[in-house]
Amino acid sequence: MPRRVYTNTQMDIVAEAIINIYKIRKKISGLKIVFEPKFLRFFQARFKTLGSKLIE
């Protein structure tokens, strides 16, 4: 991690987000690509959730 780029506060936010994701890891199921263009796949693809249990 370049020290000149990120502040301690920003790293605290990243650490908190990772901890929160770890806590709900069993509820996260993922995504499936349902449309994939020839170019710029990662920016224009369409996804479908794979039965996520996050919505309660």
C-alpha positions in Angstrom: 0.0 0.0 0.0 1.5 3.3 -1.0 1.5 5.5 2.1 1.3 8.7 0.1 -1.9 7.7 -1.6 -4.2 6.5 1.2 -4.8 8.1 4.6 -5.2 6.1 7.8 -8.9 7.0 7.8 -9.4 5.5 4.4 -7.6 2.3 5.4 -9.9 2.1 8.5 -12.9 2.3 6.3 -11.5 -0.5 4.0 -10.8 -2.7 7.1 -14.3 -2.1 8.5 -15.9 -3.1 5.1 -13.8 -6.2 4.9 -14.8 -7.2 8.4 -18.5 -6.6 7.6 -18.3 -8.7 4.4 -16.5 -11.5 6.3 -19.4 -11.5 8.9 -22.0 -12.1 6.2 -19.9 -14.3 3.9 -22.3 -17.3 4.2 -25.2 -15.1 3.0 -23.4 -13.9 -0.2 -23.9 -16.2 -3.1 -22.6 -14.3 -6.1 -23.6 -13.2 -9.6 -24.0 -14.8 -13.0 -23.3 -13.0 -16.3 -26.5 -13.1 -18.4 -25.3 -10.7 -21.1 -21.7 -10.2 -22.2 -20.8 -7.7 -25.0 -17.9 -8.3 -27.3 -16.1 -5.2 -26.0 -15.8 -3.7 -22.6 -17.2 -6.8 -20.9 -16.6 -5.6 -17.3 -18.3 -2.3 -17.9 -21.4 -3.3 -19.9 -22.1 -6.9 -18.8 -25.5 -7.7 -17.2 -25.7 -9.9 -14.1 -28.3 -11.9 -12.3 -28.0 -12.8 -8.6 -27.6 -16.4 -7.6 -30.2 -16.7 -4.8 -28.7 -14.2 -2.4 -30.0 -14.4 1.2 -29.1 -10.8 2.0 -32.7 -9.5 1.5 -34.7 -10.3 4.5 
